Amino acid sequence: MKILVYSDGSASSERALHFAARTARTLDAELAVITVRSGTHAIEPPPPFGAEVNLNDSVHLPSGLQILANAVDVLCAEGLLDHQEKFNVMVRELSNGHLFVCRSRNEKRIPFYVCFGHMIEALNHETDKHGYDLLIIAPPRRGKLHKMVLGDTTRKLALDLHTSVLIVRDGGLESRFVICADGSAAANRQLGMLASFLPAISGAMEMIWVRKPDCDREAVQAAEHYLTSVQKWLADAGLQVGIVRAEGQRPAEVIAKAAGEDAVIFLGASLRHDVYRRLRGSLAMQLLAQSSASVLLVKGLPEGDSEFLPE
């Protein structure tokens, strides 16, 4: 797995960095760190390209590099990097920013990017170029007024990011993992990511299905088949997962309440037309707006990951 984690130097970004570091270490995944600066290179003085930079003296560096220097501190605190990596890094220029590279304790290469421009466009550029499977990010939760003025970053990521995204809130790796399971193609799509994530999950796991009052027989059968199939798949892997069957007209509200705050909600992206998602919202969009738990939204191919399920 290839993980990209975003930091803007805020306290919430530190939570995302801790989550990403622990995930990368547990899964032996590739990790990269990125910060995006609005505007162009002209908004900040250039770093000393081609010369060694001591990140311990970051107060004298451009703001983007200061953010990444703080990110290095977090990865050092997590034991992923050695503190010596803060000395004498070499900054290289890119067409849309610059980067430096550190080596993890197990000699994995960890690039740190400063990119300039529109946030989603910059994240998609790096995702498409390097093939990152997951973005881990902790955007601020804003009220309706702030969303109108500043925009809703979480919504934009869910709609427009080219890869899966983990929105870090109150849930961590040690929290309960709640898997949304309704038998739909979107639910089926999450299994590949879930299979990759299993070694990192240390807390309890449960699947939840919310049956609407008008749910037809075919949908009920599909959901029940999915629940039992995934439970058997996990049991064959030596894992126990509980099943929660609930009922309600608004599944997102039921799931958010059942998950609570200290949880990670796992679900697949909707196949509904983009206009529908933007105007009315899918389950994922509604959960992201309502839940205080962390949410991992899996974006995959339309055919899903049915090969993980028993025949």
C-alpha positions as CSV (number, residue, x, y, z in Angstrom):
1,M,0.0,0.0,0.0
2,K,1.1,3.5,-0.8
3,I,-0.1,6.2,1.7
4,L,0.0,10.0,1.3
5,V,-0.6,12.1,4.4
6,Y,-1.5,15.7,4.4
7,S,-0.3,18.3,6.9
8,D,-0.9,22.0,7.3
9,G,0.9,22.3,10.6
10,S,-2.3,22.3,12.7
11,A,-3.1,20.1,15.7
12,S,-5.6,18.1,13.6
13,S,-3.0,17.5,11.0
14,E,-0.8,16.0,13.8
15,R,-3.5,13.4,14.4
16,A,-3.5,12.5,10.7
17,L,0.3,12.2,10.9
18,H,0.2,9.9,13.9
19,F,-2.5,7.8,12.3
20,A,-0.5,7.5,9.0
21,A,2.7,6.7,10.8
22,R,1.2,3.9,12.8
23,T,-0.6,2.5,9.7
24,A,2.5,2.6,7.6
25,R,4.6,1.0,10.3
26,T,2.1,-1.8,10.9
27,L,1.4,-2.5,7.3
28,D,5.0,-1.9,6.1
29,A,3.5,0.5,3.6
30,E,5.1,3.3,1.6
31,L,4.5,6.7,3.1
32,A,4.8,10.3,1.8
33,V,3.9,13.6,3.4
34,I,2.5,16.6,1.6
35,T,1.6,20.2,2.3
36,V,-0.1,22.4,-0.2
37,R,0.4,26.2,-0.3
38,S,-2.3,28.3,-2.0
39,G,-1.0,30.5,-4.9
40,T,2.4,30.2,-6.6
41,H,6.0,29.9,-5.6
42,A,6.1,33.7,-5.4
43,I,4.2,33.7,-2.1
44,E,7.2,32.3,-0.2
45,P,11.0,32.8,-0.4
46,P,12.6,29.9,-2.2
47,P,14.5,27.3,-0.1
48,P,18.2,26.8,-0.7
49,F,18.0,24.3,-3.6
50,G,21.0,22.0,-4.0
51,A,22.3,22.7,-0.5
52,E,22.0,20.8,2.7
53,V,19.3,22.2,5.1
54,N,19.1,21.6,8.8
55,L,15.5,21.1,9.7
56,N,16.2,21.8,13.4
57,D,16.7,25.4,12.4
58,S,13.3,25.5,10.7
59,V,12.3,28.9,12.0
60,H,14.5,30.4,9.3
61,L,13.0,28.3,6.5
62,P,10.0,29.1,4.3
63,S,6.6,28.3,5.8
64,G,6.0,25.2,3.7
65,L,9.3,23.6,4.9
66,Q,8.5,24.6,8.5
67,I,5.3,22.6,8.3
68,L,7.2,19.6,6.9
69,A,9.9,19.9,9.6
70,N,7.1,19.6,12.2
71,A,5.8,16.6,10.3
72,V,9.3,15.0,10.6
73,D,9.1,15.6,14.4
74,V,5.8,13.7,14.6
75,L,7.2,10.8,12.6
76,C,10.3,10.7,14.8
77,A,8.1,10.6,17.9
78,E,6.3,7.6,16.3
79,G,9.6,5.9,15.9
80,L,9.3,5.8,12.1
81,L,12.2,8.2,11.6
82,D,15.5,8.7,13.5
83,H,16.1,12.3,14.8
84,Q,19.3,12.4,12.8
85,E,17.1,12.6,9.6
86,K,16.4,16.2,10.6
87,F,20.0,17.1,9.8
88,N,21.3,18.0,6.4
89,V,18.4,17.2,4.1
90,M,18.7,18.1,0.5
91,V,15.9,20.2,-1.0
92,R,15.1,19.6,-4.7
93,E,13.0,21.8,-6.9
94,L,9.9,20.5,-8.7
95,S,7.7,22.1,-11.4
96,N,4.9,22.7,-8.8
97,G,7.0,23.0,-5.6
98,H,9.9,21.2,-4.0
99,L,10.7,18.2,-1.8
100,F,13.2,16.5,0.4
101,V,13.6,12.8,1.3
102,C,14.2,11.1,4.6
103,R,14.9,7.4,5.3
104,S,12.8,5.5,7.8
105,R,14.4,3.2,10.4
106,N,13.8,0.3,8.0
107,E,15.4,2.2,5.2
108,K,12.2,3.1,3.4
109,R,12.2,6.3,1.4
110,I,9.8,8.9,2.7
111,P,9.4,12.0,0.5
112,F,8.1,15.3,1.9
113,Y,6.4,17.6,-0.7
114,V,5.7,21.3,-0.7
115,C,3.3,21.9,-3.6
116,F,1.7,25.2,-4.7
117,G,-1.7,25.7,-6.2
118,H,-5.3,24.5,-5.7
119,M,-5.3,21.9,-2.9
120,I,-7.4,19.1,-4.6
121,E,-5.6,19.6,-7.9
122,A,-2.2,19.3,-6.2
123,L,-3.3,16.2,-4.3
124,N,-4.7,14.6,-7.5
125,H,-1.5,15.5,-9.4
126,E,0.7,13.7,-6.9
127,T,-1.8,10.8,-6.5
128,D,-1.9,10.2,-10.2
129,K,1.8,10.6,-10.7
130,H,2.9,8.2,-7.9
131,G,-0.1,5.9,-7.5
132,Y,-1.0,6.5,-3.9
133,D,-3.8,4.2,-2.7
134,L,-4.9,6.3,0.3
135,L,-4.8,9.9,1.4
136,I,-4.9,10.4,5.2
137,I,-6.0,13.9,6.2
138,A,-7.8,15.7,9.0
139,P,-9.6,18.7,7.5
140,P,-11.2,21.1,9.9
141,R,-14.9,20.6,10.7
142,R,-16.7,23.8,9.9
143,G,-20.2,25.1,10.6
144,K,-22.6,26.1,7.9
145,L,-21.5,29.7,7.8
146,H,-17.8,28.8,7.6
147,K,-18.5,26.3,4.9
148,M,-20.3,28.9,2.8
149,V,-17.3,31.3,3.2
150,L,-14.3,29.0,3.2
151,G,-15.7,25.9,1.5
152,D,-16.2,22.3,2.7
153,T,-12.8,20.6,2.3
154,T,-14.2,17.2,3.4
155,R,-16.9,17.3,0.8
156,K,-14.5,18.3,-2.0
157,L,-12.2,15.4,-1.1
158,A,-15.1,12.9,-1.1
159,L,-16.3,14.1,-4.5
160,D,-13.2,15.0,-6.4
161,L,-10.2,13.2,-5.0
162,H,-8.9,10.5,-7.3
163,T,-8.1,8.0,-4.6
164,S,-9.5,6.6,-1.4
165,V,-9.5,9.0,1.6
166,L,-9.3,8.6,5.4
167,I,-10.8,11.6,7.2
168,V,-9.3,11.5,10.6
169,R,-11.5,12.7,13.5
170,D,-11.8,11.0,16.9
171,G,-11.2,7.4,15.9
172,G,-7.8,5.8,15.6
173,L,-6.2,2.5,14.7
174,E,-7.0,1.2,18.2
175,S,-10.6,2.2,17.9
176,R,-13.6,0.1,16.9
177,F,-13.9,-0.4,13.1
178,V,-17.5,-0.2,11.8
179,I,-18.0,-1.6,8.3
180,C,-21.0,-0.4,6.4
181,A,-22.6,-3.5,4.8
182,D,-25.7,-3.3,2.7
183,G,-24.9,-5.7,-0.1
184,S,-24.5,-2.9,-2.7
185,A,-21.7,-2.5,-5.2
186,A,-20.4,0.4,-3.1
187,A,-20.1,-1.9,0.0
188,N,-18.5,-4.6,-2.1
189,R,-15.9,-2.2,-3.3
190,Q,-14.4,-1.7,0.1
191,L,-13.1,-5.2,0.6
192,G,-9.8,-4.8,-1.1
193,M,-8.8,-1.9,1.1
194,L,-10.2,-3.7,4.1
195,A,-8.1,-6.8,3.3
196,S,-5.0,-4.6,3.2
197,F,-5.9,-2.8,6.5
198,L,-6.7,-5.9,8.5
199,P,-3.1,-6.3,10.0
200,A,-3.3,-2.8,11.4
201,I,-6.7,-3.1,13.1
202,S,-6.3,-3.8,16.8
203,G,-9.7,-2.9,18.1
204,A,-13.1,-4.6,17.8
205,M,-14.8,-5.0,14.4
206,E,-18.4,-5.0,13.5
207,M,-20.6,-4.7,10.4
208,I,-23.7,-2.6,10.4
209,W,-26.7,-2.8,8.0
210,V,-29.5,-0.3,8.3
211,R,-32.7,-1.6,6.8
212,K,-35.1,1.1,5.5
213,P,-38.8,0.6,6.2
214,D,-39.5,0.3,2.5
215,C,-36.6,-2.0,1.8
216,D,-37.7,-4.7,-0.8
217,R,-37.1,-8.4,-0.5
218,E,-34.3,-8.5,-3.0
219,A,-32.3,-5.8,-1.2
220,V,-32.8,-7.6,2.1
221,Q,-31.5,-10.9,0.6
222,A,-28.5,-9.1,-0.9
223,A,-27.6,-7.5,2.4
224,E,-27.9,-10.7,4.4
225,H,-25.8,-12.6,1.8
226,Y,-23.1,-9.9,2.0
227,L,-23.1,-9.9,5.8
228,T,-22.7,-13.7,6.1
229,S,-20.2,-13.8,3.3
230,V,-17.9,-11.1,4.8
231,Q,-18.2,-12.6,8.2
232,K,-17.1,-16.0,6.9
233,W,-14.3,-14.4,5.0
234,L,-13.0,-12.7,8.1
235,A,-13.5,-15.9,10.2
236,D,-11.4,-17.8,7.7
237,A,-8.7,-15.2,8.3
238,G,-8.9,-15.9,12.0
239,L,-10.9,-12.7,12.8
240,Q,-14.2,-12.3,14.6
241,V,-16.6,-9.6,13.6
242,G,-20.0,-8.8,15.0
243,I,-23.1,-7.9,13.0
244,V,-25.5,-5.1,13.9
245,R,-28.8,-5.0,12.1
246,A,-30.7,-1.8,12.6
247,E,-33.7,-0.1,11.0
248,G,-34.3,3.5,10.1
249,Q,-35.4,5.9,7.4
250,R,-32.0,7.7,7.6
251,P,-29.2,5.2,7.6
252,A,-26.4,7.8,8.0
253,E,-28.0,9.0,11.3
254,V,-28.3,5.4,12.6
255,I,-24.7,4.5,11.6
256,A,-23.3,7.7,13.1
257,K,-25.1,7.1,16.4
258,A,-24.1,3.4,16.5
259,A,-20.5,4.2,15.8
260,G,-20.1,7.0,18.3
261,E,-17.0,9.1,18.3
262,D,-14.2,6.6,19.1
263,A,-14.5,4.6,15.9
264,V,-13.4,4.3,12.3
265,I,-16.2,3.9,9.8
266,F,-15.3,1.9,6.7
267,L,-17.5,2.3,3.5
268,G,-17.3,2.3,-0.2
269,A,-17.9,5.2,-2.5
270,S,-21.3,5.4,-4.2
271,L,-21.9,4.5,-7.8
272,R,-24.6,7.1,-8.2
273,H,-24.3,9.7,-10.8
274,D,-22.1,12.7,-9.8
275,V,-25.0,15.2,-10.1
276,Y,-27.1,13.1,-7.6
277,R,-24.2,12.9,-5.1
278,R,-23.6,16.7,-5.3
279,L,-27.2,17.7,-5.0
280,R,-28.8,15.1,-2.8
281,G,-25.8,13.2,-1.3
282,S,-24.9,9.6,-1.0
283,L,-24.6,7.6,2.3
284,A,-20.9,8.5,2.4
285,M,-21.6,12.3,2.0
286,Q,-24.2,12.2,4.7
287,L,-22.0,10.3,7.1
288,L,-19.1,12.6,6.6
289,A,-21.4,15.6,7.4
290,Q,-22.8,14.0,10.5
291,S,-20.3,11.6,12.2
292,S,-17.6,12.6,14.7
293,A,-15.9,9.3,14.0
294,S,-13.0,8.9,11.5
295,V,-14.3,7.8,8.1
296,L,-12.4,5.8,5.5
297,L,-14.1,6.2,2.1
298,V,-12.9,3.6,-0.4
299,K,-12.9,4.6,-4.1
300,G,-12.4,1.6,-6.3
301,L,-13.3,0.2,-9.7
302,P,-17.0,-0.4,-10.5
303,E,-16.6,-4.2,-10.4
304,G,-15.6,-4.2,-6.8
305,D,-13.6,-6.8,-4.9
306,S,-15.9,-9.9,-5.0
307,E,-12.9,-12.2,-5.2
308,F,-12.5,-11.8,-1.4
309,L,-15.8,-13.4,-0.7
310,P,-16.5,-17.1,-0.7
311,E,-18.6,-18.5,-3.4
